[in-house]
Amino acid sequence: MHLEHTWPASVEHLQQFSVALHRKGLASGTIQGKLAAVGFYAKANGFRDFSGDFRIRKMLEGWSREKGRIKDDRTPISPAILERLGELWGLVCRDDYEKALLQAAALIAFFGAMRISELVALGKGDVSRKALQFEDVIVQEDQVIIRIRRSKADQLGRGSQLMMGRCSRESICPVKAVKEFVGFRGAEKGYFFQHADASPLTKYQFWKLTGMALERIGVKNMKFGTYSFRIGAASTAAALGYSVEQIKHIGRWSSNCYHKYVRQIPNV
């Protein structure tokens, strides 16, 4: 696709851009998000924004109807699976530091119902500081307090706070895991979840090692992903009889979209 580098981006150019993304297999919602970014840039620089044009909206609506709603069949991470992961980190990690790093990251992901972008760096060159920083985590005797800087539902960056207490099952206690990891990590500033050389634990690394551990558990016909921790938190809370408001509070959901994350806990 060869378009002139001119601003503002015309409706025709935005249509061509959308078609190119659609041909690559991107969902309408993803394309809409990219168009919104273009529109934001245009407004920020004093240009007219054509990203919400009627013709573009109709294109996206048509593609949505054409594709239909894709069923989200990701499997929840359960407390039982967390326990097994804790037993297996030693088989996929090269040393005790890495074991403590993965254990703390997995338990914070689950008990905090974290989005992956809130938890770890999205890549080695990610300098956005949107994921957990060392100063965002306060470790106390019986609890860990975590500050979420910004999330999908908090685009203004107001932030929110999570409090995690001790778990009766010590093998999956987030307070114990975080204390052990900090003992290895030290108090240097930077991403909270980082390797011994101070490079950040990335989304790819976290899920690659988690996937390797899950394979060793021997789970079959189950589809796991980075959101499985968040899905698992909501599903476990529902299975334990938590109220709707309690579940929404755990996942920081402001609407009833939480129900999309509640599903049957797998038997492992």
C-alpha positions as CSV (number, residue, x, y, z in Angstrom):
1,M,0.0,0.0,0.0
2,H,1.6,3.3,-1.1
3,L,-0.1,6.4,0.1
4,E,1.1,10.0,0.2
5,H,2.4,11.1,3.5
6,T,0.0,14.1,3.9
7,W,-2.1,15.4,6.7
8,P,-4.9,15.3,7.4
9,A,-5.4,11.7,6.3
10,S,-8.4,11.7,3.8
11,V,-11.4,9.4,4.0
12,E,-10.1,7.6,0.9
13,H,-6.7,7.0,2.5
14,L,-8.2,5.8,5.8
15,Q,-10.5,3.4,3.8
16,Q,-7.5,2.0,2.0
17,F,-5.6,1.6,5.3
18,S,-8.6,-0.2,6.8
19,V,-8.9,-2.5,3.8
20,A,-5.2,-3.4,4.0
21,L,-5.6,-4.3,7.7
22,H,-8.7,-6.3,7.0
23,R,-6.9,-8.3,4.4
24,K,-4.2,-9.1,7.0
25,G,-6.9,-10.7,9.1
26,L,-7.3,-8.0,11.8
27,A,-10.7,-7.8,13.5
28,S,-12.9,-4.8,13.1
29,G,-12.4,-3.8,16.7
30,T,-8.6,-3.8,16.2
31,I,-8.9,-1.8,13.0
32,Q,-11.1,0.7,14.8
33,G,-8.5,1.1,17.6
34,K,-5.8,1.9,15.0
35,L,-8.1,4.4,13.3
36,A,-8.7,6.0,16.7
37,A,-5.0,6.4,17.1
38,V,-4.8,8.1,13.8
39,G,-7.6,10.4,14.7
40,F,-6.0,11.3,18.0
41,Y,-2.8,12.2,16.3
42,A,-4.7,14.4,13.8
43,K,-6.6,16.2,16.5
44,A,-3.4,16.7,18.6
45,N,-1.7,18.3,15.7
46,G,-4.6,20.6,14.7
47,F,-5.8,18.6,11.7
48,R,-9.3,17.5,10.9
49,D,-10.1,14.0,12.0
50,F,-11.9,11.8,9.3
51,S,-11.5,8.5,11.2
52,G,-15.1,8.5,12.3
53,D,-16.5,9.2,8.9
54,F,-19.9,7.5,8.1
55,R,-18.3,5.5,5.2
56,I,-15.6,4.0,7.4
57,R,-18.0,3.1,10.1
58,K,-20.2,1.2,7.6
59,M,-17.2,-0.7,6.4
60,L,-16.3,-1.8,9.9
61,E,-19.9,-2.7,10.7
62,G,-20.1,-4.8,7.5
63,W,-16.9,-6.7,8.4
64,S,-18.2,-7.3,11.9
65,R,-21.4,-8.9,10.6
66,E,-19.5,-10.8,7.9
67,K,-17.1,-12.4,10.4
68,G,-19.5,-12.8,13.3
69,R,-18.5,-12.9,17.0
70,I,-15.5,-15.2,17.6
71,K,-16.0,-17.4,20.6
72,D,-13.4,-16.8,23.3
73,D,-12.5,-20.4,24.4
74,R,-9.4,-19.6,26.5
75,T,-9.1,-21.9,29.5
76,P,-8.9,-20.3,33.0
77,I,-5.8,-20.8,35.1
78,S,-7.1,-22.3,38.4
79,P,-5.5,-22.5,41.9
80,A,-4.7,-26.1,41.2
81,I,-2.9,-25.2,38.0
82,L,-1.0,-22.5,39.9
83,E,0.2,-25.1,42.4
84,R,1.4,-27.3,39.6
85,L,3.2,-24.4,37.9
86,G,5.0,-23.6,41.2
87,E,6.3,-27.2,41.2
88,L,7.5,-27.0,37.6
89,W,9.3,-23.6,37.3
90,G,12.5,-25.3,38.2
91,L,12.3,-27.4,35.0
92,V,11.9,-24.4,32.7
93,C,13.9,-21.7,34.5
94,R,17.7,-21.6,34.6
95,D,18.2,-20.6,38.2
96,D,16.5,-19.8,41.5
97,Y,16.2,-16.1,40.6
98,E,14.2,-16.9,37.5
99,K,12.0,-19.4,39.5
100,A,11.2,-16.7,42.0
101,L,10.5,-14.2,39.2
102,L,8.1,-16.5,37.4
103,Q,6.3,-17.6,40.6
104,A,5.7,-14.0,41.7
105,A,4.6,-12.9,38.3
106,A,2.1,-15.8,37.9
107,L,0.6,-15.3,41.3
108,I,0.3,-11.5,41.0
109,A,-1.3,-12.0,37.5
110,F,-3.9,-14.4,39.0
111,F,-4.7,-12.8,42.4
112,G,-4.6,-9.3,40.9
113,A,-6.7,-10.3,37.8
114,M,-4.0,-8.5,35.9
115,R,-4.0,-7.6,32.2
116,I,-0.6,-8.6,30.7
117,S,0.1,-4.9,29.8
118,E,-0.3,-4.0,33.5
119,L,2.0,-6.8,34.6
120,V,5.1,-6.9,32.4
121,A,6.9,-5.0,29.7
122,L,5.5,-5.7,26.2
123,G,9.0,-6.0,24.7
124,K,12.7,-5.5,25.5
125,G,12.5,-1.9,24.2
126,D,9.4,-1.0,26.1
127,V,10.2,2.2,28.0
128,S,6.5,3.3,28.5
129,R,6.6,2.4,32.2
130,K,3.0,1.3,32.0
131,A,3.7,-2.1,33.6
132,L,4.5,-2.5,37.2
133,Q,7.5,-0.5,38.5
134,F,9.4,-1.2,41.7
135,E,7.9,1.8,43.4
136,D,4.4,0.5,42.5
137,V,4.7,-2.4,44.9
138,I,4.6,-2.1,48.7
139,V,5.4,-5.2,50.6
140,Q,4.1,-5.4,54.1
141,E,4.1,-8.3,56.7
142,D,0.8,-9.7,55.7
143,Q,-0.1,-8.0,52.4
144,V,1.1,-6.6,49.2
145,I,-0.2,-3.3,47.9
146,I,0.1,-2.7,44.2
147,R,-0.6,0.4,42.2
148,I,-1.9,0.0,38.7
149,R,-0.6,3.0,36.7
150,R,-2.9,2.7,33.7
151,S,-5.2,0.1,32.2
152,K,-7.5,-0.4,29.3
153,A,-10.4,0.9,31.3
154,D,-8.3,3.8,32.7
155,Q,-7.1,5.7,29.7
156,L,-6.7,9.0,31.7
157,G,-4.1,7.3,33.9
158,R,-5.8,7.9,37.2
159,G,-4.5,4.6,38.5
160,S,-6.0,2.1,40.9
161,Q,-4.8,0.1,43.9
162,L,-4.9,-3.6,44.6
163,M,-4.4,-5.2,48.0
164,M,-3.5,-8.9,48.3
165,G,-3.4,-10.7,51.6
166,R,-1.8,-13.9,52.6
167,C,-3.3,-17.1,51.2
168,S,-4.0,-20.1,53.4
169,R,-2.3,-22.3,50.7
170,E,1.3,-21.2,51.2
171,S,2.4,-22.8,47.9
172,I,0.3,-20.1,46.0
173,C,0.5,-17.3,48.5
174,P,1.2,-14.0,46.6
175,V,2.7,-12.3,49.7
176,K,5.2,-15.1,50.2
177,A,6.1,-15.2,46.5
178,V,6.7,-11.4,46.2
179,K,8.8,-11.3,49.4
180,E,11.0,-14.2,48.1
181,F,11.4,-12.5,44.7
182,V,12.3,-9.1,46.2
183,G,14.9,-10.9,48.3
184,F,16.6,-11.8,45.0
185,R,15.8,-8.7,43.1
186,G,16.8,-5.9,45.5
187,A,15.4,-2.4,45.5
188,E,16.7,-1.0,42.2
189,K,14.3,1.2,40.3
190,G,12.8,0.0,37.1
191,Y,10.3,-2.6,36.0
192,F,9.3,-4.7,39.1
193,F,9.5,-7.9,37.2
194,Q,13.0,-7.9,35.8
195,H,15.8,-10.4,35.3
196,A,19.0,-10.5,37.3
197,D,20.7,-8.3,34.7
198,A,17.9,-5.7,35.2
199,S,16.4,-6.3,31.8
200,P,12.6,-6.5,31.9
201,L,10.6,-9.7,31.9
202,T,8.6,-9.3,28.7
203,K,5.2,-10.6,27.7
204,Y,6.8,-13.1,25.3
205,Q,9.2,-14.4,27.9
206,F,6.6,-14.7,30.6
207,W,4.2,-16.6,28.3
208,K,6.8,-18.8,26.7
209,L,8.0,-20.1,30.0
210,T,4.5,-20.5,31.3
211,G,3.5,-22.4,28.2
212,M,6.5,-24.7,28.6
213,A,5.4,-25.4,32.2
214,L,1.8,-26.0,31.2
215,E,3.0,-28.5,28.6
216,R,4.7,-30.5,31.4
217,I,1.5,-30.6,33.4
218,G,0.1,-32.5,30.5
219,V,-3.1,-30.5,30.0
220,K,-4.8,-31.5,26.7
221,N,-7.5,-30.0,24.6
222,M,-7.2,-26.8,26.6
223,K,-6.4,-23.4,25.1
224,F,-4.4,-21.1,27.5
225,G,-3.3,-17.6,26.9
226,T,-2.0,-14.6,28.8
227,Y,-5.6,-13.7,29.7
228,S,-6.1,-17.1,31.3
229,F,-4.9,-15.7,34.6
230,R,-7.5,-12.9,34.5
231,I,-10.1,-15.3,33.3
232,G,-9.1,-17.7,36.1
233,A,-9.4,-15.0,38.8
234,A,-13.0,-14.2,37.7
235,S,-14.0,-17.8,37.3
236,T,-12.6,-18.9,40.7
237,A,-14.3,-16.0,42.4
238,A,-17.6,-16.9,40.8
239,A,-17.1,-20.6,41.8
240,L,-16.5,-19.5,45.4
241,G,-19.8,-17.6,45.5
242,Y,-18.5,-14.1,45.3
243,S,-21.2,-11.5,44.4
244,V,-21.3,-9.7,41.1
245,E,-20.0,-6.5,42.6
246,Q,-17.1,-8.3,44.3
247,I,-16.1,-10.0,41.0
248,K,-16.2,-6.6,39.2
249,H,-14.1,-5.1,41.9
250,I,-11.5,-7.8,41.6
251,G,-11.1,-7.3,37.9
252,R,-11.7,-3.6,37.9
253,W,-14.6,-3.9,35.6
254,S,-17.0,-1.0,35.5
255,S,-19.7,-2.8,33.4
256,N,-21.2,-6.2,33.2
257,C,-18.6,-7.4,30.7
258,Y,-17.1,-9.4,33.6
259,H,-19.5,-12.3,32.7
260,K,-17.4,-13.0,29.5
261,Y,-14.6,-14.1,31.8
262,V,-16.5,-16.4,34.0
263,R,-16.4,-20.0,32.8
264,Q,-16.0,-23.5,34.2
265,I,-12.8,-24.3,36.1
266,P,-10.8,-27.1,34.5
267,N,-10.1,-30.3,36.4
268,V,-6.4,-30.8,36.6
